Amino acid sequence: MDEMARLRGAADYGAPVQVRSIVAMARAVAETERQLLILARETYGSCRRMAAALQIDYSTVARKLKAYGLDC
């Protein structure tokens, strides 16, 4: 199995999201997405490896990172 295939299977569906207060759904989704991108960047390093692990296109990772003011 190549590295990208291994990363695509790396999703951990057992990790719960911590909810501490009621906020607008759009804000909650955006903050969760931002935190996930930061964690993926710390864990996988490159945008291509992040995309494989998150099971989304490379261009989506790059666009979302830019939207949150983050770098690959």
Solvent accessible surface area in square Angstrom, and as a share of the most:
residue,aa,sasa,rsa
1,M,193,0.86
2,D,90,0.47
3,E,79,0.35
4,M,62,0.28
5,A,33,0.26
6,R,126,0.46
7,L,1,0.00
8,R,115,0.42
9,G,64,0.62
10,A,45,0.35
11,A,41,0.32
12,D,106,0.55
13,Y,189,0.72
14,G,64,0.62
15,A,67,0.52
16,P,109,0.68
17,V,102,0.59
18,Q,127,0.57
19,V,118,0.68
20,R,210,0.76
21,S,73,0.47
22,I,167,0.85
23,V,57,0.33
24,A,70,0.54
25,M,150,0.67
26,A,80,0.62
27,R,162,0.59
28,A,36,0.28
29,V,85,0.49
30,A,40,0.31
31,E,65,0.29
32,T,59,0.35
33,E,47,0.21
34,R,78,0.29
35,Q,100,0.45
36,L,87,0.43
37,L,3,0.02
38,I,41,0.21
39,L,105,0.52
40,A,4,0.03
41,R,67,0.25
42,E,128,0.58
43,T,80,0.46
44,Y,42,0.16
45,G,46,0.44
46,S,48,0.31
47,C,6,0.04
48,R,141,0.51
49,R,79,0.29
50,M,0,0.00
51,A,7,0.05
52,A,10,0.08
53,A,9,0.07
54,L,41,0.20
55,Q,97,0.43
56,I,65,0.33
57,D,101,0.52
58,Y,86,0.33
59,S,74,0.48
60,T,26,0.15
61,V,0,0.00
62,A,35,0.27
63,R,144,0.53
64,K,48,0.20
65,L,3,0.01
66,K,166,0.70
67,A,82,0.64
68,Y,62,0.24
69,G,69,0.66
70,L,34,0.17
71,D,111,0.57
72,C,83,0.50
